[in-house]
């Protein structure tokens, strides 16, 4: 069994549609277990919630979960354990947690991101648990039960002294971002806001590989890298070379939410949300997020089809 014992210090900024920015800082030791034999956090079955399931699902005793981590995945979301075959990560643990409340055994099938949605459409997967953000477009085909905040993180070289609380803080800065991503759209928008306010635009850089991005960050060729908060948190904790200096909602300017996805009107979304809320209430949900260092993304309640990323 391999464990990484890590000291994590993360500053978190939440930018919502109507709320003022709030900054919180936490420092805590986290032991990441990357073994295939790790224990998944579960909860007690709640009969009243299990009774809400469609009869065919309840009688099958299994919850078929699609997870888009094929090819190795990305820690700490969904990735391959030390045996190079067993899927682990926060999304896998959420699947085990939800299934346990429903009295079901999770059957987790890894696939590509594109095939995940094809599998939901065809009924191959009953649910998708794979860092799926709620969007108004996706809500036309799928139902959602939310379970994490969607955040992107600004990562800087350790000891940079930088702090990002809004567009002005990236004016004139050189920032790397993935092409065609939600992060890029946010950065382009912030750059336009800076120009309109008489500030310098953002100098946006693109790299094909994350290794190239981090090399540029360490060498000072870029000031910041904007990427998904879970990946940034894990990188900070395991590499000890960078720090998170601010976060922004993945659905800026509204608060992004990550959710369990299921085919629309198939009768699963209410028991899924109720199962998540039972796990939130009994503390097992908090244990899952703490296991992977994602306490900053905790939600107080699972919502059914909450507002999501607006249509363009």
VEXZAVEX-286188 format. One record per residue: residue in three letters; x, y, z of N, C-alpha, C in turn. Coordinates in steps of 0.2 Angstrom, whole numbers, padded with zeros to 4 digits, always signed. Layout:
BEGIN
ALAXYZXYZXYZ/...
***
This chain:
BEGIN
UNK+0004-0006+0000+0000+0000+0000+0004+0006+0000/UNK+0003+0011-0005+0007+0017-0005+0003+0023-0003/UNK+0006+0027+0002+0002+0033+0004+0007+0039+0003/UNK+0004+0045+0001+0008+0051+0001+0005+0055+0007/UNK+0010+0056+0012+0008+0061+0018+0010+0068+0016/UNK+0005+0072+0016+0006+0079+0013+0003+0084+0017/UNK+0007+0090+0017+0005+0096+0021+0002+0101+0016/UNK-0004+0102+0016-0008+0106+0011-0010+0113+0014/UNK-0008+0118+0011-0011+0125+0013-0014+0128+0006/UNK-0020+0129+0007-0024+0131+0001-0028+0137+0002/UNK-0027+0143-0001-0032+0149-0001-0037+0148-0006/UNK-0043+0149-0004-0049+0148-0008-0053+0154-0009/UNK-0055+0156-0015-0059+0162-0016-0065+0160-0020/UNK-0071+0161-0018-0077+0159-0021-0080+0165-0024/UNK-0081+0165-0031-0084+0171-0035-0091+0168-0037/UNK-0096+0171-0034-0103+0169-0036-0106+0174-0040/UNK-0112+0173-0042-0116+0178-0046-0118+0184-0042/UNK-0120+0183-0036-0123+0188-0032-0119+0189-0025/UNK-0114+0185-0024-0110+0186-0017-0104+0189-0018/UNK-0102+0193-0013-0095+0196-0013-0090+0190-0012/UNK-0084+0191-0015-0078+0187-0014-0077+0185-0007/UNK-0076+0179-0005-0074+0177+0002-0068+0173+0002/UNK-0063+0174+0006-0057+0170+0006-0056+0167+0012/UNK-0055+0160+0012-0053+0156+0018-0047+0152+0017/UNK-0043+0151+0022-0037+0147+0021-0037+0141+0026/UNK-0035+0136+0024-0035+0130+0028-0028+0126+0027/UNK-0025+0123+0033-0019+0120+0032-0020+0113+0036/UNK-0019+0107+0033-0021+0101+0036-0016+0096+0032/UNK-0014+0091+0036-0011+0085+0034-0016+0080+0030/UNK-0014+0078+0024-0019+0073+0021-0014+0067+0018/UNK-0017+0061+0020-0014+0055+0017-0018+0053+0011/UNK-0015+0053+0005-0018+0051-0001-0016+0043-0001/UNK-0021+0039-0001-0020+0032-0002-0021+0030-0009/UNK-0016+0028-0013-0017+0027-0020-0017+0019-0021/UNK-0018+0015-0016-0018+0008-0017-0025+0005-0020/UNK-0024+0000-0023-0030-0003-0025-0035-0006-0020/UNK-0032-0008-0014-0035-0011-0009-0038-0006-0003/UNK-0038+0001-0005-0041+0006+0000-0048+0004+0001/UNK-0050+0007+0007-0057+0006+0010-0061+0012+0007/UNK-0066+0011+0004-0071+0016+0002-0076+0018+0008/UNK-0077+0024+0008-0081+0027+0014-0088+0026+0011/UNK-0092+0023+0016-0099+0021+0014-0104+0024+0020/UNK-0110+0023+0019-0115+0025+0024-0120+0019+0025/UNK-0124+0020+0030-0129+0015+0031-0135+0016+0026/UNK-0138+0010+0024-0144+0010+0019-0149+0014+0022/UNK-0153+0018+0019-0159+0021+0021-0165+0018+0017/UNK-0169+0014+0020-0174+0011+0017-0179+0015+0014/UNK-0181+0021+0017-0186+0025+0014-0183+0028+0007/UNK-0177+0030+0007-0174+0032+0001-0173+0027-0005/UNK-0171+0021-0003-0170+0015-0007-0177+0014-0010/UNK-0183+0015-0006-0189+0014-0009-0191+0018-0015/UNK-0188+0024-0015-0189+0029-0021-0187+0026-0027/UNK-0182+0022-0027-0179+0019-0034-0184+0016-0038/UNK-0183+0017-0045-0187+0013-0049-0186+0005-0048/UNK-0192+0002-0048-0192-0005-0046-0186-0009-0049/UNK-0185-0008-0056-0180-0012-0059-0173-0011-0056/UNK-0172-0005-0055-0165-0003-0052-0164-0006-0045/UNK-0170-0005-0041-0169-0008-0034-0169-0015-0034/UNK-0172-0019-0038-0172-0026-0038-0166-0029-0041/UNK-0162-0025-0045-0156-0027-0048-0150-0027-0043/UNK-0151-0023-0038-0146-0023-0033-0139-0019-0035/UNK-0139-0016-0041-0133-0013-0043-0135-0006-0046/UNK-0130-0002-0045-0130+0005-0048-0124+0005-0053/UNK-0126+0005-0059-0121+0005-0065-0118+0013-0066/UNK-0112+0014-0064-0109+0020-0064-0104+0021-0070/UNK-0105+0026-0074-0100+0028-0079-0095+0033-0076/UNK-0089+0032-0077-0084+0037-0075-0079+0038-0081/UNK-0077+0044-0083-0073+0045-0088-0066+0046-0087/UNK-0063+0041-0083-0056+0041-0082-0052+0036-0086/UNK-0055+0033-0091-0051+0029-0095-0044+0032-0097/UNK-0039+0027-0098-0033+0030-0100-0028+0032-0094/UNK-0030+0031-0088-0026+0033-0082-0030+0039-0078/UNK-0034+0043-0081-0038+0048-0077-0033+0054-0075/UNK-0037+0057-0070-0033+0063-0067-0035+0063-0060/UNK-0029+0062-0056-0030+0063-0048-0032+0070-0046/UNK-0036+0071-0041-0039+0066-0037-0046+0064-0039/UNK-0048+0066-0045-0055+0065-0047-0056+0057-0048/UNK-0054+0055-0054-0055+0047-0055-0048+0045-0059/UNK-0045+0041-0056-0038+0039-0059-0037+0032-0057/UNK-0031+0029-0060-0029+0022-0059-0025+0021-0053/UNK-0026+0016-0049-0023+0015-0043-0016+0012-0044/UNK-0012+0010-0039-0005+0008-0040-0005+0001-0044/UNK-0010-0003-0044-0010-0009-0048-0011-0008-0056/UNK-0012-0001-0058-0013+0001-0065-0019-0002-0068/UNK-0024-0003-0064-0031-0006-0067-0037-0004-0062/UNK-0036-0003-0056-0042-0001-0052-0043+0006-0051/UNK-0050+0008-0053-0051+0015-0053-0052+0018-0045/UNK-0049+0023-0044-0050+0026-0037-0051+0034-0038/UNK-0052+0037-0033-0053+0045-0033-0059+0047-0030/UNK-0060+0053-0029-0066+0056-0026-0072+0054-0029/UNK-0072+0054-0036-0078+0052-0039-0080+0045-0038/UNK-0075+0041-0038-0076+0034-0036-0079+0033-0029/UNK-0077+0036-0025-0079+0036-0018-0086+0039-0017/UNK-0088+0044-0021-0095+0047-0021-0099+0041-0024/UNK-0097+0037-0029-0101+0032-0031-0103+0027-0026/UNK-0098+0025-0022-0098+0020-0017-0103+0023-0012/UNK-0102+0029-0010-0106+0032-0005-0114+0032-0006/UNK-0115+0035-0012-0122+0035-0015-0125+0028-0015/UNK-0122+0024-0018-0124+0017-0019-0126+0014-0012/UNK-0122+0015-0007-0123+0012+0000-0129+0014+0003/UNK-0130+0021+0002-0137+0024+0005-0143+0020+0002/UNK-0142+0019-0005-0148+0016-0009-0148+0009-0008/UNK-0143+0006-0004-0143-0002-0003-0141-0005-0010/UNK-0137-0002-0014-0135-0005-0020-0127-0006-0020/UNK-0125-0010-0025-0118-0011-0026-0116-0007-0032/UNK-0111-0003-0031-0109+0001-0037-0105-0004-0042/UNK-0107-0003-0049-0103-0006-0054-0100-0001-0058/UNK-0094+0001-0057-0091+0007-0060-0087+0005-0066/UNK-0089+0008-0071-0086+0006-0078-0082+0013-0080/UNK-0076+0012-0082-0072+0018-0084-0073+0018-0092/UNK-0073+0024-0094-0074+0026-0102-0071+0032-0103/UNK-0071+0034-0109-0069+0041-0111-0074+0046-0110/UNK-0072+0052-0110-0077+0058-0108-0083+0058-0113/UNK-0081+0057-0120-0087+0057-0125-0091+0051-0124/UNK-0088+0045-0123-0092+0039-0123-0096+0039-0116/UNK-0094+0043-0111-0098+0043-0105-0105+0045-0106/UNK-0106+0051-0110-0113+0053-0112-0116+0049-0117/UNK-0113+0046-0121-0116+0041-0126-0119+0035-0122/UNK-0115+0033-0117-0117+0028-0112-0124+0029-0108/UNK-0124+0036-0106-0130+0038-0102-0136+0038-0107/UNK-0135+0041-0113-0140+0041-0118-0143+0034-0120/UNK-0139+0029-0120-0141+0022-0122-0143+0018-0117/UNK-0142+0021-0110-0144+0017-0105-0139+0012-0102/UNK-0133+0012-0105-0128+0008-0103-0126+0009-0096/UNK-0125+0016-0095-0124+0018-0088-0130+0021-0085/UNK-0132+0019-0079-0138+0023-0076-0136+0030-0073/UNK-0130+0031-0071-0128+0037-0069-0121+0039-0071/UNK-0119+0045-0072-0112+0047-0073-0110+0051-0067/UNK-0104+0049-0064-0101+0052-0059-0094+0053-0061/UNK-0092+0059-0064-0086+0060-0067-0084+0068-0068/UNK-0085+0072-0062-0084+0079-0062-0088+0082-0068/UNK-0094+0080-0068-0099+0083-0073-0102+0090-0071/UNK-0100+0095-0074-0103+0101-0072-0110+0102-0074/UNK-0114+0105-0070-0121+0107-0072-0121+0113-0077/UNK-0125+0112-0083-0126+0117-0088-0133+0117-0090/UNK-0135+0123-0092-0142+0123-0095-0143+0119-0101/UNK-0138+0119-0105-0138+0114-0111-0139+0107-0109/UNK-0135+0105-0105-0135+0098-0103-0142+0096-0099/UNK-0145+0101-0096-0151+0099-0092-0157+0098-0097/UNK-0156+0099-0104-0161+0097-0108-0161+0090-0109/UNK-0155+0086-0108-0155+0079-0109-0154+0075-0103/UNK-0152+0078-0098-0150+0075-0091-0153+0078-0085/UNK-0154+0074-0080-0156+0077-0073-0149+0076-0069/UNK-0149+0081-0064-0143+0082-0060-0145+0082-0053/UNK-0140+0079-0049-0140+0079-0042-0134+0082-0040/UNK-0133+0088-0037-0127+0091-0036-0123+0089-0030/UNK-0116+0089-0030-0113+0086-0024-0106+0090-0023/UNK-0104+0094-0027-0098+0098-0026-0098+0105-0029/UNK-0095+0110-0026-0094+0116-0030-0089+0115-0036/UNK-0091+0118-0041-0086+0118-0047-0082+0124-0047/UNK-0075+0123-0046-0070+0128-0045-0064+0127-0050/UNK-0062+0133-0052-0055+0133-0056-0050+0137-0051/UNK-0044+0135-0052-0039+0138-0047-0034+0141-0051/UNK-0031+0147-0048-0025+0150-0051-0019+0147-0047/UNK-0015+0144-0050-0009+0141-0047-0003+0145-0049/UNK+0001+0147-0044+0007+0151-0045+0013+0147-0042/UNK+0019+0150-0044+0025+0147-0041+0025+0148-0033/UNK+0027+0143-0029+0027+0144-0022+0031+0150-0020/UNK+0028+0154-0015+0031+0160-0013+0030+0166-0018/UNK+0026+0166-0023+0025+0171-0028+0023+0178-0025/UNK+0019+0177-0019+0016+0183-0016+0010+0186-0020/UNK+0008+0182-0025+0002+0184-0029-0004+0182-0026/UNK-0010+0186-0027-0016+0184-0025-0021+0186-0030/UNK-0026+0182-0032-0031+0183-0037-0038+0184-0034/UNK-0041+0189-0034-0047+0190-0031-0052+0193-0037/UNK-0050+0194-0043-0054+0197-0048-0050+0199-0054/UNK-0053+0201-0059-0050+0203-0065-0044+0207-0065/UNK-0044+0212-0060-0038+0217-0060-0032+0214-0058/UNK-0032+0208-0054-0026+0205-0052-0023+0201-0057/UNK-0026+0200-0063-0022+0197-0068-0021+0201-0074/UNK-0022+0208-0073-0021+0213-0078-0013+0213-0079/UNK-0011+0212-0086-0004+0212-0087+0000+0206-0085/UNK-0003+0201-0082+0000+0195-0080+0000+0190-0086/UNK+0005+0186-0086+0005+0180-0091+0002+0174-0088/UNK-0003+0172-0091-0007+0166-0088-0008+0161-0093/UNK-0006+0155-0091-0007+0149-0095-0014+0146-0094/UNK-0017+0143-0100-0024+0140-0099-0025+0135-0105/UNK-0029+0130-0104-0030+0126-0109-0035+0128-0115/UNK-0033+0127-0121-0037+0130-0126-0044+0127-0127/UNK-0049+0131-0128-0056+0128-0128-0059+0126-0122/UNK-0056+0128-0116-0059+0126-0110-0063+0132-0107/UNK-0067+0130-0102-0071+0135-0098-0066+0140-0095/UNK-0060+0138-0093-0055+0142-0090-0053+0148-0095/UNK-0052+0146-0101-0050+0150-0106-0056+0156-0107/UNK-0062+0154-0107-0067+0158-0108-0068+0163-0102/UNK-0066+0161-0096-0066+0166-0091-0061+0171-0091/UNK-0055+0168-0093-0049+0172-0094-0050+0178-0099/UNK-0052+0176-0105-0054+0180-0110-0059+0186-0108/UNK-0064+0184-0104-0069+0189-0102-0065+0193-0097/UNK-0061+0191-0092-0058+0195-0088-0053+0200-0091/UNK-0050+0198-0096-0045+0202-0100-0049+0208-0103/UNK-0055+0206-0106-0059+0211-0109-0061+0216-0104/UNK-0063+0214-0098-0065+0218-0092-0059+0223-0091/UNK-0053+0220-0091-0047+0225-0089-0046+0230-0094/UNK-0047+0228-0100-0046+0233-0106-0051+0239-0105/UNK-0057+0237-0104-0063+0241-0103-0062+0246-0098/UNK-0058+0244-0092-0057+0248-0087-0051+0252-0087/UNK-0047+0251-0093-0041+0255-0094-0035+0251-0091/UNK-0036+0245-0089-0030+0241-0087-0027+0237-0093/UNK-0021+0234-0091-0018+0230-0096-0022+0223-0097/UNK-0022+0221-0104-0025+0214-0105-0021+0209-0102/UNK-0024+0203-0102-0020+0197-0099-0016+0194-0105/UNK-0010+0192-0104-0006+0189-0109-0007+0181-0108/UNK-0011+0179-0113-0014+0172-0112-0009+0167-0116/UNK-0007+0162-0113-0002+0157-0116-0005+0150-0116/UNK-0003+0146-0121-0006+0139-0122+0000+0134-0122/UNK-0001+0129-0119+0004+0123-0119+0000+0117-0120/UNK+0003+0112-0124+0000+0106-0125+0000+0101-0120/UNK+0005+0101-0116+0006+0096-0110+0007+0100-0103/UNK+0004+0097-0098+0004+0100-0092+0011+0101-0089/UNK+0015+0096-0091+0022+0096-0089+0026+0103-0092/UNK+0024+0105-0098+0027+0111-0101+0024+0117-0097/UNK+0018+0117-0095+0015+0122-0091+0018+0123-0085/UNK+0020+0118-0081+0023+0119-0075+0030+0120-0075/UNK+0033+0118-0081+0040+0120-0082+0041+0128-0083/UNK+0036+0130-0087+0035+0138-0088+0034+0141-0082/UNK+0030+0139-0077+0028+0142-0071+0034+0142-0067/UNK+0038+0137-0066+0044+0137-0062+0050+0141-0065/UNK+0050+0142-0071+0055+0146-0074+0054+0153-0074/UNK+0047+0155-0073+0045+0162-0073+0043+0165-0080/UNK+0042+0160-0084+0040+0162-0091+0032+0164-0091/UNK+0029+0161-0086+0022+0163-0085+0021+0164-0077/UNK+0016+0168-0076+0015+0170-0069+0010+0166-0065/UNK+0005+0163-0069-0001+0159-0067-0003+0154-0071/UNK-0006+0149-0069-0009+0144-0073-0016+0143-0070/UNK-0021+0143-0074-0028+0143-0072-0031+0136-0075/UNK-0033+0132-0070-0035+0125-0072-0040+0123-0066/UNK-0043+0117-0067-0048+0114-0062-0045+0114-0055/UNK-0049+0116-0050-0046+0116-0043-0044+0109-0041/UNK-0048+0104-0042-0046+0097-0039-0039+0095-0041/UNK-0037+0096-0048-0031+0094-0051-0025+0099-0048/UNK-0027+0105-0047-0022+0110-0044-0021+0108-0037/UNK-0026+0107-0033-0025+0105-0026-0020+0099-0025/UNK-0021+0094-0029-0018+0088-0029-0010+0089-0031/UNK-0009+0093-0036-0003+0095-0039+0001+0099-0033/UNK-0002+0103-0030+0001+0107-0025+0003+0103-0019/UNK-0001+0098-0017+0000+0094-0012+0006+0089-0013/UNK+0006+0086-0019+0011+0081-0021+0018+0083-0023/UNK+0018+0089-0026+0024+0092-0029+0028+0097-0025/UNK+0024+0101-0021+0027+0105-0016+0031+0111-0020/UNK+0029+0113-0026+0032+0118-0030+0028+0124-0031/UNK+0022+0123-0031+0017+0128-0032+0012+0130-0027/UNK+0008+0135-0027+0003+0136-0023-0004+0139-0026/UNK-0009+0138-0023-0016+0141-0026-0016+0148-0023/UNK-0017+0153-0027-0018+0160-0025-0024+0163-0026/UNK-0029+0159-0028-0036+0161-0029-0040+0156-0033/UNK-0047+0156-0032-0051+0152-0036-0057+0156-0039/UNK-0060+0153-0044-0066+0156-0047-0071+0151-0049/UNK-0077+0153-0049-0082+0148-0051-0081+0145-0058/UNK-0082+0139-0059-0082+0136-0065-0087+0138-0070/UNK-0092+0141-0068-0098+0143-0072-0098+0151-0071/UNK-0093+0154-0070-0093+0161-0069-0097+0165-0074/UNK-0102+0169-0073-0102+0173-0066-0107+0169-0061/UNK-0110+0164-0063-0114+0160-0058-0110+0155-0055/UNK-0112+0152-0049-0109+0147-0045-0109+0140-0049/UNK-0104+0138-0051-0103+0131-0054-0105+0126-0049/UNK-0108+0120-0051-0109+0114-0047-0108+0108-0051/UNK-0104+0103-0048-0103+0097-0050-0109+0092-0048/UNK-0111+0088-0052-0117+0084-0050-0117+0077-0053/UNK-0120+0072-0050-0122+0066-0053-0127+0067-0059/UNK-0125+0064-0065-0130+0065-0070-0133+0058-0072/UNK-0139+0059-0074-0143+0053-0076-0148+0055-0081/UNK-0150+0050-0085-0155+0052-0091-0161+0055-0089/UNK-0163+0060-0092-0169+0064-0090-0175+0060-0089/UNK-0179+0061-0083-0185+0058-0082-0185+0051-0081/UNK-0179+0048-0079-0179+0041-0078-0180+0038-0071/UNK-0182+0043-0067-0184+0042-0060-0179+0041-0055/UNK-0172+0042-0057-0167+0041-0052-0164+0048-0049/UNK-0166+0054-0051-0163+0060-0049-0165+0061-0041/UNK-0171+0060-0040-0173+0061-0033-0170+0057-0028/UNK-0170+0050-0029-0166+0046-0024-0159+0047-0024/UNK-0156+0049-0029-0149+0051-0029-0148+0057-0025/UNK-0152+0062-0026-0151+0068-0022-0152+0067-0014/UNK-0158+0063-0013-0159+0061-0006-0154+0057-0003/UNK-0150+0053-0007-0145+0049-0004-0139+0053-0002/UNK-0138+0058-0007-0132+0063-0005-0133+0067+0001/UNK-0140+0069+0002-0141+0073+0007-0141+0069+0014/UNK-0143+0062+0013-0142+0058+0019-0135+0057+0021/UNK-0130+0057+0016-0123+0056+0017-0120+0063+0020/UNK-0123+0069+0018-0121+0075+0020-0123+0076+0028/UNK-0129+0073+0029-0131+0074+0036-0127+0070+0041/UNK-0125+0064+0039-0122+0059+0044-0114+0060+0044/UNK-0112+0064+0040-0105+0066+0040-0100+0062+0035/UNK-0103+0057+0032-0099+0052+0028-0097+0056+0022/UNK-0101+0061+0019-0099+0065+0013-0093+0069+0015/UNK-0093+0072+0021-0087+0076+0022-0081+0072+0023/UNK-0081+0066+0025-0075+0062+0025-0073+0060+0019/UNK-0077+0059+0014-0075+0058+0007-0071+0064+0004/UNK-0073+0070+0005-0070+0076+0002-0063+0077+0006/UNK-0063+0076+0013-0057+0076+0017-0052+0071+0014/UNK-0054+0065+0013-0049+0060+0010-0045+0063+0004/UNK-0048+0067+0000-0045+0069-0006-0043+0076-0006/UNK-0044+0080+0000-0042+0087+0001-0046+0092-0003/UNK-0052+0090-0003-0057+0094-0007-0062+0097-0003/UNK-0061+0099+0003-0066+0102+0008-0068+0108+0005/UNK-0064+0112+0002-0066+0119-0001-0072+0118-0006/UNK-0073+0112-0008-0079+0111-0013-0085+0108-0010/UNK-0085+0108-0004-0091+0105-0001-0097+0109-0002/UNK-0103+0106-0002-0110+0109-0003-0114+0107+0003/UNK-0118+0112+0006-0122+0110+0011-0128+0106+0010/UNK-0130+0105+0003-0136+0102+0001-0135+0100-0006/UNK-0138+0094-0008-0138+0092-0015-0145+0094-0018/UNK-0144+0098-0023-0150+0101-0027-0151+0097-0033/UNK-0158+0097-0035-0160+0094-0041-0160+0099-0046/UNK-0156+0098-0052-0156+0102-0057-0156+0110-0056/UNK-0150+0111-0052-0149+0118-0050-0147+0123-0056/UNK-0147+0129-0056-0145+0133-0061-0138+0131-0063/UNK-0136+0131-0069-0130+0129-0072-0127+0134-0076/UNK-0121+0132-0080-0118+0136-0084-0123+0139-0090/UNK-0124+0145-0091-0129+0148-0095-0127+0146-0103/UNK-0132+0145-0107-0131+0144-0114-0127+0150-0117/UNK-0123+0149-0122-0120+0154-0125-0124+0157-0130/
***
